[in-house]
Amino acid sequence: MRHFLSLKDFNKEEILALIHHAKILKQKPEKLLIDKTLAMIFEKNSTRTRMAFELAITELGGKALFLSANDLQLSRAEPLKDTARVIGSMVDFVMFRVNRHASLEEFAKYSKAPVINALSDLYHPTQILGDLLTMQEYQKEGKIAFVGDSNNMCNSWLIAASILGYELSIALPKNYHIRPEILEFAKENAKKSGAKITLTNDKFEAIKDKEVVITDTWISMGEEEQKERKIKDFEGFIIDKDAMSVAKKDAILLHCLPAYRGYEVSEELFELHSEVIFEEARNRLFVVKALLCFLEREK
């Protein structure tokens, strides 16, 4: 049985095969998981993730169970491993959107069903799968800039680029750093794949000649009390027309949403690239379908 807690759980061939299957399912839907059940546990609120997972299992012929953490015995201090034993023995898949990645790892340790990371503080792997599908559809191969915080999106792109052999430039404010173990994983895998990874504090340097520019909110869920400090730290990191002008002429902008105009991206640039951004959001549905099918085969 395989879990999907981060992109480190898949190799290059598996990632590419999954994206290929997602493209097929987007063109020709099939009911491949009839009567299978997916438990969806949310510690954090969601729009796109809930829509993608619930529609994915339903359109594949299965059923979804929405479980707010506040409605479970977890809210009354039941041990997470006991919740995992119960839920993981009754369903075919578990999707968990958590505050702490350690909770996801503990749940997977005791679950008899495959567990999928639908977002944690360290990683957001299903979003990256959606981004990869979008890049293929817009014929972008692998020259990428990420501008923003050293957060779960940044970490996940580091892992993906290092496995797939992409060129990735990351622009972070001064005094913002990537966790050493994630950076070390990326460096080691880049040696094998030929990936080129650079870090900078200059957004223009990161974006120059790239075909895909990615940004994300500066204030993640649970960090609202840090808003004023972060806005000051990220001064000058907005992706606007000036920043995008140094990318390739036909470069696309990706954003995992929700987008806060005037902070990480300008209103003008967001609307200019809105078609690709909302197709990126829609593509989460198809990569989740492919992921569920993959995990079913790997049982």
Phi, psi and chi 1 to 4 in degrees:
 res  aa     phi    psi   chi1   chi2   chi3   chi4
   1 MET       -  138.2 -174.6 -179.9   71.7      -
   2 ARG  -113.1  143.5  -57.9  -86.3  -63.8  -86.5
   3 HIS  -105.4  168.3  -61.7  -65.5      -      -
   4 PHE  -132.4   82.8 -175.4   55.2      -      -
   5 LEU   -96.2  -26.8  -52.6 -172.2      -      -
   6 SER  -158.8  170.6   83.1      -      -      -
   7 LEU   -67.8  -13.1  -73.8  159.7      -      -
   8 LYS   -64.3  -18.2  -69.7 -172.8  -74.1 -173.3
   9 ASP   -78.0  -10.1  -65.4  -31.6      -      -
  10 PHE  -120.7  149.7  -78.1   13.2      -      -
  11 ASN   -95.9  178.0   59.9   36.7      -      -
  12 LYS   -59.0  -46.3  178.5  177.4 -179.7  177.6
  13 GLU   -63.8  -38.9  -69.2   71.3   24.8      -
  14 GLU   -68.2  -40.6  -71.7  170.2  -25.4      -
  15 ILE   -62.7  -46.8  -66.4  170.9      -      -
  16 LEU   -66.6  -37.5  -66.2  177.7      -      -
  17 ALA   -66.1  -38.5      -      -      -      -
  18 LEU   -64.9  -42.6 -165.4  150.7      -      -
  19 ILE   -64.3  -38.6  -61.0  -56.7      -      -
  20 HIS   -63.3  -43.4  178.5   68.8      -      -
  21 HIS   -65.7  -37.2 -169.5 -154.9      -      -
  22 ALA   -60.9  -39.5      -      -      -      -
  23 LYS   -62.7  -40.4  -71.6  173.4   70.4  174.0
  24 ILE   -65.6  -45.1  -67.5  172.0      -      -
  25 LEU   -67.1  -27.9  -70.2  171.5      -      -
  26 LYS   -69.1  -37.4 -173.9  173.0 -177.2  178.3
  27 GLN   -81.4  -35.3  -64.8  163.3    1.0      -
  28 LYS  -140.2   89.8 -174.0 -179.1  178.5 -177.9
  29 PRO   -61.1  143.4  -19.7   31.9      -      -
  30 GLU  -137.6  148.8  -68.7 -173.6   77.1      -
  31 LYS   -91.2   88.6  -68.1 -171.4  179.1  -63.6
  32 LEU  -100.1   -9.0  -59.9  174.8      -      -
  33 LEU  -130.0   52.8  -63.1  177.4      -      -
  34 ILE   -61.5  129.6  -66.2  173.4      -      -
  35 ASP    67.6   10.7  -66.9  -27.1      -      -
  36 LYS   -79.9  152.7  -61.1  -63.8 -179.4  179.1
  37 THR  -120.8  140.8   51.5      -      -      -
  38 LEU  -123.5  120.6  166.2   68.6      -      -
  39 ALA   -89.6  130.7      -      -      -      -
  40 MET  -117.2  109.0  -53.9 -170.2  -54.2      -
  41 ILE  -106.2  126.9  -50.2  172.9      -      -
  42 PHE  -120.9  115.5  -71.9   84.6      -      -
  43 GLU   -91.5  -23.1  -71.5 -175.8  -15.8      -
  44 LYS  -119.7  147.5  -73.6 -170.5  171.2 -174.9
  45 ASN   -65.3  161.1  -65.5  -24.1      -      -
  46 SER  -159.1  148.0  167.2      -      -      -
  47 THR  -113.0  -65.6  -61.4      -      -      -
  48 ARG   -67.0  -40.0  -76.5  149.2  -68.5  -83.2
  49 THR   -65.4  -45.6  -62.5      -      -      -
  50 ARG   -64.0  -45.0  179.4  173.3  177.1  179.6
  51 MET   -58.9  -47.3  -71.7  -73.2  -67.0      -
  52 ALA   -62.4  -48.0      -      -      -      -
  53 PHE   -71.2  -43.0  -84.7   88.8      -      -
  54 GLU   -67.1  -42.1 -168.5  159.3  -17.5      -
  55 LEU   -69.3  -37.1  -75.7  171.6      -      -
  56 ALA   -60.3  -53.5      -      -      -      -
  57 ILE   -66.9  -34.8 -170.3   67.4      -      -
  58 THR   -67.2  -46.8  -58.9      -      -      -
  59 GLU   -69.5  -21.8  -68.1 -179.4    7.1      -
  60 LEU   -82.4   -4.5  -72.5  166.7      -      -
  61 GLY   103.2    5.6      -      -      -      -
  62 GLY  -105.9 -163.7      -      -      -      -
  63 LYS  -133.6  146.4  -60.5  175.1 -176.7  177.0
  64 ALA  -112.8  144.6      -      -      -      -
  65 LEU  -121.0  114.8  -64.6   87.4      -      -
  66 PHE   -83.5  125.5  172.6   78.6      -      -
  67 LEU  -130.4  104.5  -56.1  169.6      -      -
  68 SER   -75.1  136.4  167.8      -      -      -
  69 ALA   -58.0  -30.1      -      -      -      -
  70 ASN   -69.1  -21.9  -68.4  -30.5      -      -
  71 ASP   -91.7  -10.0  -63.4  -28.7      -      -
  72 LEU   -92.7  169.4  -60.1  174.8      -      -
  73 GLN   -68.5  -10.4  -65.6  -65.7  -13.9      -
  74 LEU   -55.6  -35.4  -76.1  172.3      -      -
  75 SER   -68.2  -13.6   63.9      -      -      -
  76 ARG  -111.0   24.1  -61.9  178.3   63.5 -121.5
  77 ALA    72.7   23.8      -      -      -      -
  78 GLU   -64.4  137.3  179.9  179.1   42.6      -
  79 PRO   -57.1  138.4  -24.9   34.1      -      -
  80 LEU   -59.3  -36.4 -175.3   62.0      -      -
  81 LYS   -65.1  -30.2   60.8 -176.3  179.8 -179.1
  82 ASP   -73.1  -41.2  -68.8   -4.0      -      -
  83 THR   -60.0  -41.2  -59.2      -      -      -
  84 ALA   -63.7  -40.8      -      -      -      -
  85 ARG   -63.2  -39.4  -73.8  166.3  168.8  145.5
  86 VAL   -72.8  -58.1  171.8      -      -      -
  87 ILE   -63.5  -43.9  -64.8  175.2      -      -
  88 GLY   -66.7  -14.2      -      -      -      -
  89 SER   -95.3   -8.9   68.1      -      -      -
  90 MET  -107.8  -18.6  -67.4 -173.6 -177.5      -
  91 VAL  -121.2  172.8  -61.0      -      -      -
  92 ASP   -92.4  -27.3  -62.9  -71.5      -      -
  93 PHE  -144.3  152.2  -48.9   96.6      -      -
  94 VAL  -127.8  127.5  178.2      -      -      -
  95 MET  -107.4  127.9 -178.9 -132.7   80.3      -
  96 PHE  -128.6  123.8 -154.7  176.9      -      -
  97 ARG  -111.5  108.9 -173.0  172.7  170.5   93.7
  98 VAL  -121.6  161.8  -62.3      -      -      -
  99 ASN   -78.4  -41.2  -66.8  -50.6      -      -
 100 ARG  -121.6  132.0  -64.4  173.1   55.2 -106.9
 101 HIS   -62.1  -30.4 -167.6   76.2      -      -
 102 ALA   -60.2  -32.5      -      -      -      -
 103 SER   -64.2  -40.2  -60.2      -      -      -
 104 LEU   -63.4  -43.3 -163.6   68.9      -      -
 105 GLU   -65.7  -39.6  -67.0  176.2  -36.2      -
 106 GLU   -67.1  -42.3 -177.2  178.3    0.5      -
 107 PHE   -60.1  -45.5 -165.2   99.9      -      -
 108 ALA   -62.8  -33.3      -      -      -      -
 109 LYS   -61.8  -33.0 -179.2  178.2  178.4 -179.0
 110 TYR  -108.0   -5.3  -68.6   95.4      -      -
 111 SER   -83.6  139.6  173.2      -      -      -
 112 LYS   -90.0   -3.0  -68.4 -177.5  178.4  179.5
 113 ALA  -113.1  150.7      -      -      -      -
 114 PRO   -58.6  137.8  -20.8   31.3      -      -
 115 VAL  -111.3  134.6  177.3      -      -      -
 116 ILE  -116.3  131.3  -59.6  169.0      -      -
 117 ASN   -78.1  110.4  179.6    0.3      -      -
 118 ALA   -97.4    8.3      -      -      -      -
 119 LEU   143.5  132.0  179.5  139.2      -      -
 120 SER  -137.6  178.0   71.0      -      -      -
 121 ASP   -66.5  -21.5   55.9  -26.3      -      -
 122 LEU   -98.3  -34.8  -67.7 -173.5      -      -
 123 TYR  -141.5  154.6  -53.7  113.0      -      -
 124 HIS  -138.9   67.7 -163.0    0.1      -      -
 125 PRO   -68.9  -33.1   24.9  -34.8      -      -
 126 THR   -68.7  -29.3   60.5      -      -      -
 127 GLN   -64.9  -40.4  177.2   64.0   48.7      -
 128 ILE   -64.8  -38.8  -56.1  -55.6      -      -
 129 LEU   -59.8  -42.8  -65.4  177.8      -      -
 130 GLY   -62.9  -38.8      -      -      -      -
 131 ASP   -63.9  -41.8  -68.8    0.0      -      -
 132 LEU   -64.3  -40.4  -69.1  169.8      -      -
 133 LEU   -63.0  -42.3  174.9   56.6      -      -
 134 THR   -62.9  -43.1  -52.2      -      -      -
 135 MET   -59.7  -42.9  -75.1  171.6   54.4      -
 136 GLN   -62.9  -41.9  -79.0 -160.8   14.0      -
 137 GLU   -65.1  -31.6  -69.2  178.0  -25.8      -
 138 TYR   -97.4   12.4  -77.8   83.0      -      -
 139 GLN    57.5   45.5  -60.7  179.9  -35.4      -
 140 LYS  -108.4  128.4  -52.2  -57.9  177.1 -172.6
 141 GLU   -93.5  -42.8  -65.1 -176.0   -4.7      -
 142 GLY   165.4   30.7      -      -      -      -
 143 LYS  -109.7  102.1  -62.7 -173.2   70.6  172.9
 144 ILE  -125.3  143.1  -56.1  160.6      -      -
 145 ALA  -119.4  135.0      -      -      -      -
 146 PHE  -116.6  124.8  179.5   89.7      -      -
 147 VAL  -122.3  120.0  179.1      -      -      -
 148 GLY   158.0 -143.8      -      -      -      -
 149 ASP   -89.4  158.3 -161.7   -5.4      -      -
 150 SER   -84.0   65.9   50.4      -      -      -
 151 ASN  -111.4 -162.3   59.8    7.4      -      -
 152 ASN   -64.2  -33.2   49.2   17.1      -      -
 153 MET   -69.1  -44.6  -77.7  -64.9  -66.4      -
 154 CYS   -59.3  -47.2  178.0      -      -      -
 155 ASN   -59.8  -44.5  -65.8  -19.3      -      -
 156 SER   -67.7  -37.3  -64.6      -      -      -
 157 TRP   -69.1  -35.2  -98.2  114.3      -      -
 158 LEU   -58.9  -45.9 -102.6  174.0      -      -
 159 ILE   -65.4  -47.3  -67.6  167.6      -      -
 160 ALA   -61.4  -47.3      -      -      -      -
 161 ALA   -62.7  -39.5      -      -      -      -
 162 SER   -69.4  -32.7   68.5      -      -      -
 163 ILE   -76.3  -40.8  -66.9  172.0      -      -
 164 LEU   -87.2   -9.8  -63.8  172.0      -      -
 165 GLY    81.3   32.3      -      -      -      -
 166 TYR   -87.9  165.7  -72.8  170.1      -      -
 167 GLU   -97.4  117.9  179.3 -179.5  -27.4      -
 168 LEU  -130.4  124.5  173.1   66.4      -      -
 169 SER  -113.4  130.0  -66.8      -      -      -
 170 ILE  -115.4  127.0  -63.8  173.7      -      -
 171 ALA  -109.8  118.3      -      -      -      -
 172 LEU  -123.4  151.8  -55.7  172.6      -      -
 173 PRO   -64.7  159.0  -17.2   30.0      -      -
 174 LYS   -60.3  146.3  -68.1  178.7 -179.7  178.3
 175 ASN    74.5    6.1  -59.9  -38.7      -      -
 176 TYR  -105.3  130.0  -80.5   69.1      -      -
 177 HIS  -133.6  150.7  -54.8  -74.5      -      -
 178 ILE   -86.4  142.3  -64.3  162.1      -      -
 179 ARG   -56.2  133.2  -67.8  169.3   70.1  104.5
 180 PRO   -55.7  -39.3  -25.0   33.9      -      -
 181 GLU   -69.4  -30.1   67.4  -87.5   19.9      -
 182 ILE   -74.5  -42.1  -64.9  172.0      -      -
 183 LEU   -63.8  -38.4 -161.4   55.2      -      -
 184 GLU   -66.5  -42.3 -175.8   61.8   28.5      -
 185 PHE   -58.3  -45.5  176.7   91.8      -      -
 186 ALA   -63.6  -42.1      -      -      -      -
 187 LYS   -64.9  -43.1  -73.0  179.3  178.0  178.4
 188 GLU   -65.4  -42.6  -73.2  -59.4  -47.0      -
 189 ASN   -73.1  -29.6  -83.4  -89.3      -      -
 190 ALA   -63.5  -32.5      -      -      -      -
 191 LYS   -62.5  -35.5  -67.1  175.4 -175.6  176.8
 192 LYS   -80.9  -39.4  -54.2  170.6 -169.1  174.3
 193 SER   -91.6  -17.9   69.0      -      -      -
 194 GLY    86.3   10.8      -      -      -      -
 195 ALA   -62.8  149.3      -      -      -      -
 196 LYS  -118.8  113.2 -178.1 -179.6  178.8 -177.4
 197 ILE  -120.2  127.6  -64.9  168.9      -      -
 198 THR  -130.3  147.5   57.0      -      -      -
 199 LEU  -119.0  140.7  -55.1  178.8      -      -
 200 THR  -151.1  166.3 -179.8      -      -      -
 201 ASN  -106.2    8.9  -56.9  125.2      -      -
 202 ASP  -115.9  113.1 -174.3  -26.3      -      -
 203 LYS   -64.3  -35.0   69.5 -179.9 -179.5 -177.2
 204 PHE   -66.9  -38.0  -69.6   99.8      -      -
 205 GLU   -63.6  -41.4 -179.0 -177.1  -19.8      -
 206 ALA   -68.1  -40.8      -      -      -      -
 207 ILE   -80.4  -23.5  -65.4  170.7      -      -
 208 LYS   -52.3  122.2 -175.2  174.7  174.9   56.2
 209 ASP    66.8   16.5  -63.5  -32.4      -      -
 210 LYS   -86.3  153.1  -61.8  -58.8 -172.0  -62.3
 211 GLU  -102.0  -12.1   56.4 -174.4   -0.7      -
 212 VAL  -135.4  127.3 -179.0      -      -      -
 213 VAL  -118.3  127.7  178.0      -      -      -
 214 ILE  -122.7  135.7  -57.2  168.2      -      -
 215 THR  -137.5  173.7 -169.9      -      -      -
 216 ASP  -154.4  164.5 -174.5   20.4      -      -
 217 THR   -58.2  144.8  179.3      -      -      -
 218 TRP   -80.7  -22.8  -60.2  -22.7      -      -
 219 ILE  -116.0   96.6  -59.0   98.8      -      -
 220 SER   -72.9  162.2  -62.0      -      -      -
 221 MET   -56.8  131.9  -80.2 -175.2  -72.6      -
 222 GLY    94.5   -6.1      -      -      -      -
 223 GLU  -112.7   17.6  -65.1 -176.7  -13.2      -
 224 GLU   -57.6  -32.3  -72.9   77.3   10.8      -
 225 GLU   -69.5  -13.7   76.3  -76.2   -6.3      -
 226 GLN   -95.5    6.8  -57.2  176.2   33.6      -
 227 LYS   -54.9  -52.4 -178.5  176.1  179.8  179.2
 228 GLU   -61.8  -42.6  -65.2  -55.6  -42.3      -
 229 ARG   -63.9  -43.1  176.4 -179.2   63.9   79.6
 230 LYS   -68.4  -38.0  -77.0 -151.3  159.9 -172.8
 231 ILE   -59.5  -39.5  -70.9  172.5      -      -
 232 LYS   -68.4  -43.7 -176.0  176.9  179.6 -179.6
 233 ASP   -60.9  -35.9  -69.2  -13.2      -      -
 234 PHE   -96.3   14.6  -78.3   84.5      -      -
 235 GLU   -57.1  128.0 -174.8  176.3   -3.4      -
 236 GLY    90.5   -0.2      -      -      -      -
 237 PHE   -98.9    7.1  -88.1   74.3      -      -
 238 ILE   -64.4  140.0 -171.7  171.2      -      -
 239 ILE   -91.4  111.3  -53.9  -61.6      -      -
 240 ASP  -130.3 -171.0   52.6   17.0      -      -
 241 LYS   -61.9  -37.2  -88.5 -164.0  157.0 -175.8
 242 ASP   -62.9  -44.7  -74.8  -16.8      -      -
 243 ALA   -65.5  -43.9      -      -      -      -
 244 MET   -70.0  -19.6 -156.5   70.4  176.7      -
 245 SER   -67.0  -20.1   69.0      -      -      -
 246 VAL   -91.3   -8.7  -57.3      -      -      -
 247 ALA   -75.2  175.0      -      -      -      -
 248 LYS   -60.3  153.0  -75.0 -165.1  170.9 -177.1
 249 LYS   -57.1  -37.9 -172.5  175.8 -179.9 -179.9
 250 ASP  -102.7   24.2   61.6  -13.1      -      -
 251 ALA   -63.6  150.8      -      -      -      -
 252 ILE  -111.4  154.4   59.6  172.5      -      -
 253 LEU  -107.9  131.9  175.1   70.9      -      -
 254 LEU  -117.4  145.7  -61.8 -179.2      -      -
 255 HIS  -150.0  130.2 -166.3  -55.0      -      -
 256 CYS   -76.7  -11.8   70.3      -      -      -
 257 LEU    67.9  151.0  -58.5  177.2      -      -
 258 PRO   -72.0  149.3   26.5  -34.4      -      -
 259 ALA  -102.7  134.7      -      -      -      -
 260 TYR  -109.0   97.2  -61.9   96.4      -      -
 261 ARG   -62.7  140.8  -79.1   81.1  150.2  176.9
 262 GLY    90.7   -9.8      -      -      -      -
 263 TYR  -109.0  -90.8  -67.9   96.3      -      -
 264 GLU   -77.4  -19.5   72.2  -88.1    6.8      -
 265 VAL  -147.2  144.3   62.4      -      -      -
 266 SER   -78.4  153.0   69.7      -      -      -
 267 GLU   -57.8  -44.0  171.1   74.5   22.5      -
 268 GLU   -61.4  -48.1  179.9 -176.4   24.4      -
 269 LEU   -70.0  -39.0 -166.3   69.0      -      -
 270 PHE   -58.4  -48.3 -177.7   89.6      -      -
 271 GLU   -66.1  -32.5  -68.7  -57.5  -32.4      -
 272 LEU   -63.5  -32.6 -168.9   63.2      -      -
 273 HIS  -110.6   16.6  -69.2  -94.1      -      -
 274 SER   -62.1  -34.4   59.7      -      -      -
 275 GLU   -59.9  -47.3 -179.0  178.8  -20.1      -
 276 VAL   -71.4  -35.7   61.9      -      -      -
 277 ILE   -64.5  -42.1  -69.4  169.7      -      -
 278 PHE   -79.4  -22.4  -72.8  104.5      -      -
 279 GLU   -71.2  -36.6 -168.7   60.7   23.6      -
 280 GLU   -57.3  -44.7  171.6 -165.2    8.6      -
 281 ALA   -62.8  -44.5      -      -      -      -
 282 ARG   -63.5  -32.9  178.8  170.9  173.3 -104.0
 283 ASN   -67.0  -15.8  -82.9  -21.4      -      -
 284 ARG   -58.9  -35.8  -69.7  -82.1  -62.8  -74.8
 285 LEU   -57.9  -45.8  168.7   60.0      -      -
 286 PHE   -77.4  -35.1  -52.0  108.3      -      -
 287 VAL   -71.7  -31.8  -64.4      -      -      -
 288 VAL   -67.1  -40.3  168.0      -      -      -
 289 LYS   -56.0  -49.2  -76.6 -174.5  177.6 -175.6
 290 ALA   -63.9  -37.7      -      -      -      -
 291 LEU   -65.5  -44.1  176.8   60.2      -      -
 292 LEU   -61.3  -42.9  -69.8  169.8      -      -
 293 CYS   -63.3  -40.9  -68.6      -      -      -
 294 PHE   -61.3  -48.7  177.2   90.9      -      -
 295 LEU   -65.8  -32.4  -66.6  174.5      -      -
 296 GLU   -64.3  -41.8  176.9   65.1   15.5      -
 297 ARG   -68.3  -28.5  -69.1 -166.1  -60.4  -91.3
 298 GLU   -85.6   -2.4  -68.2  -68.7  -55.1      -
 299 LYS   -63.6      -  -72.9 -179.0  179.2  177.4
